[in-house]
Amino acid sequence: MPSEVDTKGLRHFFASTAVRNGIPLSDVADYMGHKDMQVTHKTYKHLLPESLTSMSRVVSKALFQ
């Protein structure tokens, strides 16, 4: 069982590091072998807090130009 835990931990480390360093979630999903992008999105989106700030900036700019 320890090797199973280690493997899961390494996969999570890989995905978390990739997302935190700007690799798109769609690419991480492919690398992880997730058939459904929602798995990746639900698990790792919290690592992209700047995405909400960026989105609000883009929408505000579009609305108030």
Contacts in CASP RR format, 6 or more apart in sequence:
PFRMAT RR
TARGET T0000
AUTHOR 0000-0000-0000
METHOD contacts of the structure
MODEL  1
MPSEVDTKGLRHFFASTAVRNGIPLSDVADYMGHKDMQVTHKTYKHLLPE
SLTSMSRVVSKALFQ
11 32 0 8 1.000
14 31 0 8 1.000
14 32 0 8 1.000
15 28 0 8 1.000
15 31 0 8 1.000
15 32 0 8 1.000
15 40 0 8 1.000
15 43 0 8 1.000
15 44 0 8 1.000
16 44 0 8 1.000
16 47 0 8 1.000
18 27 0 8 1.000
18 28 0 8 1.000
18 31 0 8 1.000
19 25 0 8 1.000
19 28 0 8 1.000
19 44 0 8 1.000
19 47 0 8 1.000
19 48 0 8 1.000
20 47 0 8 1.000
25 37 0 8 1.000
25 40 0 8 1.000
25 41 0 8 1.000
25 44 0 8 1.000
25 45 0 8 1.000
25 48 0 8 1.000
26 37 0 8 1.000
26 40 0 8 1.000
28 40 0 8 1.000
28 44 0 8 1.000
29 37 0 8 1.000
29 39 0 8 1.000
29 40 0 8 1.000
29 41 0 8 1.000
32 40 0 8 1.000
34 40 0 8 1.000
45 51 0 8 1.000
END
